[in-house]
């Protein structure tokens, strides 16, 4: 008993030793290494995304110069040319969602032309709320007039038209024209929130701090404003990074360790730095380690208790088993064995005797022969040597080079299949000269397979036809026989079996002959597959729409297609199975726990149906589906356009007015009301409401002196910025500019 207890404890303590002396010392390093790899991957992904976005910004000045319609040298002499420039700039309005706005500054005119088609003077940019006013850039146009190399301004506050404050990253790019004397420059504005959104889209699980710096190490954008980012330690960390290559490592800053990943773009020299505190990274693994130690100690104590109780309880039965084994199985060489060796020896003897008995039993079972033959026709063997190696003990062999397969489908009741099988087994011993083969039952109850080889002039069709007639006379069993082509290899035998199955299926569907060779089948070349695919898609769509009339119409077209003489018989069952699957899926939406539906599903997939039976099942299933639709789907409500317009006139200027609200009011679903509104009005719901609100705002701008904020609330906008954007989208100018023109 002491030996057993010690052995069990040693087995249990071995994994404990492995965990304590290997896992714990290295788990921290492994986590750090994996975190560095992941952090470097995030940094590389952000850099690649930014390179893609900024490539367009750096290429834009060349595109503007190559635009032949924009004659910048004539802009100061002809007012028409200014209009042309404004119109040409509109073409760049939808070029890149990354960019908020683009301005072409022409020195000779003193104007900045926006990608929206608006033109701003230098004085507009110096007036907050009129142009784009930079609070921390007082010498803006002095720098633009002397700009000779591309420059990027870090994210800063900009007051946009409407006096809203936004944070922008600004690209300053001189026009590459006229050598050093550039006629102007391009300002490209990118919102800080756009860049931050792009950073977060790379990974939702990322919780570190991310910084983008220019080639001089000046910070351009950061994911969040941290306290340490303005410290000397952070500047020393950035200056100490290798400017020529990327990498990851652990650095200390302010007494805390960080995992730092650094990457440098080969496109513009920008630096991308990601910092993740090591303490946060390792917090979870430390907690897991503590919990693991506690649980393992608890499990160890419990295991010791269970082992002790088990050994105490089972010690006497084990001693009795050892005594029995010694008396029953005595080894040839009398050697002294302990209890474990004695039990092992007894079990080995039992296993050996059992294997020998099992081999003798299996060699006498006919089912083994049938399994080997079925594996042959199923394509499990690639060479005759492999088949012969397993088949030789059961007396299976083929003496002729070509092997063919026939499938005999018996049209009878289940209780007579055994009679047919016994008849063909008897005929297996009476095969004519020059023919060698074996009959065996298929996995399908009504089918018998005949695998044979023979001389090239052997008339297998004639011979099987004679057996067919004799079986019908003796037992009254009608059968259909499909014959495949002769093949020289085991893989060819599988092909011959498939051909025989298809020939038998052809006979069952068409009922023209009783014996058919595959090569005698005539297949018409038609586009039936694509036609059926279209009909099946239409059936699925109409079931989802609960359109009973259309469902019944499509089903009749499919039934006509099945009954058409031009449809290949092998396609008939495929069409039936796909169609009945779609109908049963529709039934399942309405009656998931219906016992009759389960019975119908089981009956629908029977192997041996005629065309008439298939059509009957499809019509019965479709009828049940249409009945369920009629009983469960309420009739859709109709509403006149006058009612809709009246409700819009009453509630349309309410800030809470929405598509969901009006759909609920008329008792319709969101999608149905949206489709009905667009079909009736010729435009979608949002465009219609925006136009009504803008028309109302024009009246208020012309006839009152109310503020833009007051007008936006009166016409249903939740904030002034949304109102200005919508007004400019529909009218082409801002509300303030429109009011100034009225004055």
Secondary structure, DSSP 8 states (H G I E B T S, - for coil): -HHHHHHHHHHHHHHHHHIIIIIHHHHHHHHHHHHHHHHHHHHHHHHHHHHHHHHHHHHHHHHHHH-TT--GGGTTT-HHHHHHHHHHHHTTTTS-TT-SEEEEEETTTTEEEETTS-EEEHHHHTSTTTS-EETT-TTHHHHHHT--S-EEEEEEEEEETTTEEEEEEEEEEE---STTS-SEEEEEEEEHHHHHHHHHHH-TT--SEEEEE-TTS-EEEESS--SGGGSHHHHHHHHTS-TTS-EEEEEEETTEEEEEEEEE-TTT--EEEEEEEHHHHHHHHHHHHHHHHHHHHHHHHHHHHHHHHHHHHHHHHHHHHHHHHHHH---SS-----HHHHHHHHHHHHHHHHHHHHHHHHHT-HHHHHHHHHHHHTT--SSHHHHHHHHGGGT----SS-EEEEEEEEES-GGGHHHHHHHHHHHHTT--TTEEEEEEE-SSTTEEEEEEEE-TT--HHHHHHHHHHHHHHHH--EEEEEE---BSSHHHHHHHHHHHHHHHHHHHHH-S-SEEEGGG-------HHHHHHHHHHHHHHHHHHT-HHHHHHHHHHHHHHHH-TTS-HHHHHHHHHHHHHHHHHHHHHH-TT-HHHHHHHHHHT-S---HHHHHHHHHHHHHHHHHHHHHHS-------HHHHHHHHHHHTTSTT--HHHHHHHTT--HHHHHHHHHHHHSS-HHHHHHHHHHHHHHHHHHH----HHHHHHHTT-SSHHHHHHHHHHHHSS-HHHHHHHH-
